Structure formats: C-alpha cells, structure tokens
C-alpha cells in the first residue's frame, strides 16, 4: 500500500474500488480516436482520445479506464452520467483501476487559454461519481479570481435549482497554482459548496496528496462550505495560509464534516502572518487522528496562529486524538462565541505559542480534558523520532500518553492506522494522540 510518512492508506470507510464495478468498461488514451462509437471504446485496443468524449458513453455502474498521459481538458456539467449509490457509481479511473495498488499515471489540467478556472466543475445533477487515480494539475490556471482544481457546487439550470453531491476523489495528487497579485481566494485545490439552501454535500477526498500552492498569496488545500463531507488519510503541505477549512459562510452550511487521519505540515507562507493547519467554522465538525507539524508564520508568534482553529460562533465541534508538534502556533484555538467544543486526547510538543496550556479558549462550555500539552503537565510524550523527515510520531514504550486518554465523547474507536481503541482486552483507555500503541 502507498504510504505517506507512517500513515498506511487503507480507507476505514467503505469505498468501492473501480475494479469491482459490474457495468461496462470503456477506455480512453491520448493516442485514441474520438471518431469512434462507444461500443468500439469498450475495447482497450480502440480507445477514445478525450475524457470528455468518453464520459458521454457512461451509465450507472460503468467504468472509464484512463490510460497514462496528460489530458488538457476540463470536465463541466452537463456531460457525465450519475451513479445511483456508492455500490453502483460511475467510475473514472486510471488504468488498471485499483489505484491504491498502483495505476498508470494520469494528469488532468486546464486547457490552454485565458480564464481557465477549474479542471472539474459539477453543479447540477451529478452524484455517485468516483475519480480514482486521476491527478489534478491546475498550476497553469490563469483565471483572475476564485480558481480551483475541482469545484463541486450547486446552481440553477433553465430555472431549476440543482446541486452535485456524493463525488469521491481518491488515490490522487493535486498540484496547485502559486498565485500572485490580489487574488484573495485563488488557487484552492478542492472546493465543495452549497449555494442552495436545500443542497447537500457528502463528497469525499480519500488518500490524496495536495500541495504546491504555497506562496505570497492566500490559498487552501480545500475550502468546504457544505455538510457531511469527508477528508481522510491525505497529505497536505506547501500550501499558503492553511491546509483547508470547513467554513459556514456565504456558500452554505459546513456541518458534520469529518477530517480524519491526515498529515498536515510545512504551512509556512500565505496572505499574512495567520497560519492554521485546519479551521472549522460550523456545527458538529470533527477533527481526529491527524498529524500536524511545522505550521509556521516565519518563526514569529503574534496570536493569530492556531494549528487547529475552531472559529465563527458555532456549536459542538470535536477535536480528538490529534498529534501536533514543532509549530509556531497555539495547538488549538477556540474563538469567542463558539459553544460546547470538546477537546480531548490531543498532544502538542515542541511548540511556540501564547496559550499556557496549549489551548487558546475564548469559547463557552469548552471541555478540555485528558490532553498532553507542552506545559501543564508538559511531560515528554516520548515519540519514536519527532525530528525525522517525516517525523515518526508513534509512542515509545513508557510514554505518559499511553493509556492516558478517555473514551468519553470519543467519536470513533480507531486510530490513524485503523487500529482499534483500546487495542486489546488488557487496555482500558485510549492513548493520547493519533496512534494507539
């Protein structure tokens, strides 16, 4: 299996693999021919040439196998059929299809020309679509505002409101755009929005690597303004401002989103001196079993930096079993107006921030329990190799974090590797941090 650091990428949520699809199979290749029938494109020897043409052949349950190469084209609605469930999706997969075990290398990028904003843009009736091993390169995008690699949103078509939802991106790399100029929301790798009040989310990012848009401007790995989305087992680095945020703002309600098992590091540039690993501004969002290191605003702390930020005056967000090291920031910040935030089983170590106990709390009803901060108590958590590249943040035998956590309020009983918490019948508690030893 693919590894980033010490995280083994095995999805703990049920994810249908392209190889298991029971519908028809189609093929596309840069050396193919778009002037053929769909029946011909079911033969690997006679593929179509463009993804846009080939997806017109698909129905629920079908798979499009994309041969290796670079495809300078954008996908936008209408154009691709929908699946009916995660068990009967439409799948667009790098050949041979099971990309967690290795696939041909496929890149999509915006076509050449002015005003390129997105590689994939869905806003209508698209649902239950899986992109497996389809890498997204939006480094050549040149739109002047709000540019993304992918944008799953809602909209109006011929007087009727629609929204796209249940779109999954897995086993892929996102290469960002190092925006320049006054582009306050440019270069976002992944944008999930809900413009309509009745729009839903349920989109997923699984086992992806997202990087390359760090620079002097604000940018994000993801910007999610809809509900019930999942970001898991992915790596975020070399991004400006923050890995991403769940933001209940002008484009929808960011409720009940999950940020699980991710590795976030080297967030060192951006619009100004603010840096976050991840920000949650909405109700009932959850960050657990994540690793964070080197969230750094030029080596200077001025009160604007928190690795995990709970922000915006909302309710009942959960921050559980995260490991945070070597950052110029407070470990966790809870903003004024935020209510009933539960913070438990987290470690911070090697930090430079302002909070005396790792948490800068201006909220109401915040519960801060069974955490291990740099100070109070400040015990060395005995990581295996915190200075490694990447750091090995498992716990050595004898670590005070082992069996130091609580089950109370815990959202799930697994660690970053999918190991059960507690590990066996002898253990009684959760370990503190992302790993259960």
Rosetta blueprint (number, residue, H / E / L):
1 X L
2 X L
3 X E
4 X E
5 X L
6 X L
7 X E
8 X E
9 X L
10 X L
11 X L
12 X L
13 X L
14 X L
15 X L
16 X L
17 X L
18 X H
19 X H
20 X H
21 X L
22 X L
23 X L
24 X L
25 X E
26 X E
27 X E
28 X E
29 X L
30 X L
31 X L
32 X L
33 X L
34 X L
35 X L
36 X L
37 X L
38 X L
39 X L
40 X H
41 X H
42 X H
43 X L
44 X L
45 X L
46 X L
47 X L
48 X E
49 X L
50 X L
51 X H
52 X H
53 X H
54 X H
55 X H
56 X L
57 X L
58 X L
59 X L
60 X L
61 X L
62 X L
63 X E
64 X E
65 X E
66 X E
67 X L
68 X L
69 X E
70 X E
71 X E
72 X E
73 X L
74 X L
75 X E
76 X E
77 X L
78 X L
79 X L
80 X L
81 X L
82 X L
83 X L
84 X L
85 X E
86 X L
87 X L
88 X E
89 X L
90 X E
91 X E
92 X E
93 X E
94 X E
95 X L
96 X L
97 X L
98 X L
99 X H
100 X H
101 X H
102 X L
103 X L
104 X L
105 X L
106 X E
107 X E
108 X E
109 X E
110 X L
111 X L
112 X L
113 X L
114 X L
115 X L
116 X L
117 X L
118 X L
119 X L
120 X E
121 X E
122 X E
123 X L
124 X L
125 X L
126 X L
127 X E
128 X E
129 X E
130 X E
131 X E
132 X E
133 X L
134 X E
135 X E
136 X E
137 X E
138 X L
139 X L
140 X L
141 X L
142 X L
143 X L
144 X L
145 X L
146 X L
147 X L
148 X E
149 X E
150 X E
151 X E
152 X E
153 X L
154 X E
155 X E
156 X E
157 X E
158 X L
159 X L
160 X E
161 X E
162 X E
163 X E
164 X L
165 X E
166 X E
167 X E
168 X E
169 X E
170 X E
171 X L
172 X L
173 X E
174 X E
175 X E
176 X L
177 X L
178 X L
179 X L
180 X L
181 X L
182 X L
183 X L
184 X L
185 X L
186 X L
187 X L
188 X E
189 X E
190 X E
191 X E
192 X E
193 X E
194 X L
195 X L
196 X L
197 X L
198 X L
199 X L
200 X L
201 X L
202 X L
203 X L
204 X E
205 X E
206 X E
207 X L
208 X L
209 X E
210 X E
211 X E
212 X L
213 X L
214 X L
215 X L
216 X L
217 X L
218 X L
219 X E
220 X E
221 X E
222 X E
223 X E
224 X E
225 X E
226 X L
227 X L
228 X L
229 X L
230 X E
231 X E
232 X E
233 X L
234 X L
235 X E
236 X E
237 X E
238 X L
239 X L
240 X E
241 X E
242 X E
243 X E
244 X E
245 X E
246 X E
247 X E
248 X L
249 X E
250 X L
251 X L
252 X E
253 X L
254 X L
255 X L
256 X L
257 X L
258 X E
259 X E
260 X E
261 X L
262 X L
263 X E
264 X E
265 X E
266 X E
267 X E
268 X L
269 X E
270 X L
271 X L
272 X L
273 X L
274 X L
275 X L
276 X E
277 X E
278 X E
279 X E
280 X E
281 X E
282 X L
283 X L
284 X L
285 X L
286 X E
287 X E
288 X E
289 X L
290 X L
291 X E
292 X E
293 X E
294 X E
295 X E
296 X L
297 X L
298 X L
299 X L
300 X L
301 X L
302 X L
303 X L
304 X L
305 X L
306 X E
307 X E
308 X E
309 X E
310 X E
311 X L
312 X L
313 X L
314 X L
315 X E
316 X L
317 X L
318 X E
319 X E
320 X E
321 X L
322 X L
323 X E
324 X E
325 X E
326 X L
327 X L
328 X L
329 X L
330 X E
331 X E
332 X E
333 X E
334 X E
335 X L
336 X L
337 X L
338 X L
339 X E
340 X L
341 X L
342 X E
343 X E
344 X E
345 X L
346 X L
347 X E
348 X E
349 X E
350 X L
351 X L
352 X L
353 X L
354 X L
355 X L
356 X L
357 X L
358 X L
359 X E
360 X E
361 X E
362 X L
363 X L
364 X E
365 X L
366 X L
367 X E
368 X E
369 X E
370 X L
371 X L
372 X E
373 X L
374 X L
375 X L
376 X L
377 X L
378 X L
379 X L
380 X L
381 X L
382 X L
383 X E
384 X E
385 X E
386 X L
387 X L
388 X L
389 X L
390 X L
391 X L
392 X E
393 X E
394 X E
395 X E
396 X L
397 X L
398 X L
399 X L
400 X L
401 X L
402 X L
403 X L
404 X L
405 X L
406 X L
407 X L
408 X L
409 X L
410 X L
411 X L
412 X L
413 X L
414 X E
415 X L
416 X L
417 X L
418 X L
419 X L
420 X E
421 X L
422 X L
423 X L
424 X L
425 X L
426 X L
427 X L
428 X L
429 X L
430 X L
431 X L
432 X L
433 X L
434 X L
435 X L
436 X L
437 X L
